[in-house]
Amino acid sequence: MANLGFTYLFTNNMCETKKFYSEILALELIWDEEDDIAFNINNHQLSIQYHKDFKKASPLFSIQPGWKGGVAPRTSWSIAFESNEYNQVIARLQKERVKTYHSVPQWVGYWSFPVLDPMNNTIEITCSEYEING
């Protein structure tokens, strides 16, 4: 069986990006250098590197199959959380005033909460358990 091993992203603001992924989403930081960080997401490595010439995308949400909210034809992804973490992540996103598509998570067969990261990538924050515990 094939697995997606690494995803590589770029940023022009490492401080904001590191805060978003490590503090707000509380992902496991496994690599931390001045211009290069990486997170473990269920044995997948999300690597983010600083590049001075990186131009972040417009602040529009990406088109995703089955969702009518996005308008930008570009790459996006979801990160699934367990119910015991989900409400905490949502509360931190709201407290930090991260741009969200909805003001609260929506039940669409799973909990869905599309947000924009500091580079304006669309990330759908999800939880498949109907009962979410804070």
N, C-alpha and C positions, 0 to 999 in steps of 0.2 A: 504494500500500500504506500502510495506517495504521501508525503507531508510537505506543507509549506514551511520552509525552514527560516528564511530571513525576509524581512521587508526593510527597505532602505528609504528614508525620508531625509529631507533637508530643511533647514531653518535659517533665518537671518537674526533670530533672537533666542539664543540658547537658554537664557535665564527664564523667560516666559514659558518656553517649551518644556523645560525640565520641571518647572513648577506644575504645569498642567498634567503631565503624565505621571510624575512621582508623588505629588502632594494631593492634587484634586482627584485624579483617577486612582491613586494609590497602587500603581502597578509596581512590580518588583524590579528595582533598578539593579542591573547586573554588570553594567559597564559605565564608568563615570570618569571621563577625562574632560579637559577644558572645552574642546570643540567636538566631542563625540560621546554620546550616551546610548545605552541600549537597555531594553526592558524585556523580561521574560513574560510571555502571555501563553500559558499552557504549552510549554515547550516550543513556542514560536518566538523568535527574536525580532523585536521591533527596534531597529537602529536608526538614530537620528544624528545627523552631522551638521555642524555649522558651515555655512558657505556665505561669504560676504555678498556674492552676486545673486543669491536666491531671491526670487520675487514671489511673494505669497499670492495665492489665488484671490480672486474677488470674493467678497463676503456673501456668496450665494450658496445655497444648499445644493448638493449633488443630486442628480437623478438616480433613483434606486428603483429596481423592479418592484411593483406592487405598492409603491408609495407615490402619491400624487404631489408631494410637497416640493421636491427638488426641481430646479430648472437648469442647473449647470451640468453639461455632459463631461464629467471627469470622475476619476477614481474616488471611491469612498469605501468604508468598511464598518463593521460593527464589532463591539467588544461586549461579550456576555458576562454578567456578574451573577453570583449566587444571591439568593434572596436576602441573606444576612448582611451583605455588603451593599446591595443596590440602593436602598434608601439613603445610606450614608454618602454614597457617591453623588446621588441626585442633589442632596442637601448642599454638598460642597460646590457643585456646579452652579447652583442657584445663588449661594452666598458670594461666590466670586464673580457673579454676573456674566458668566460665559454665555455667548449667544446661543440660544436654543430655538428650535422651530416651534415647539409648543411650550406653554408655561409649566405644564406638568406632564409626566409620562402618560402615554396612551396605550390602552390594551388593544392589540391587533392580533390576538392569538398568542401574544407574548407582550411584555412591557417594552415600549419603544420610546426613546427620548433622543432625537437627533440634536447634535450640538456641532459647533465649529471649534476646532482646535486653534492654537495661536497662528497656524499657517493657513487657516480657513479651509482645512480638510473637513469634510463631513464625516462624523463618527456617530453611529447609532448606538447608544448605550442601551443594552437590552437585559432582560431577565425573563426566563421562560416559565418560572413558577408563578402561578396566579396569586398565591398568598405571599406577599413580600413583608418581611419582618424588619423593623427598624431597629 
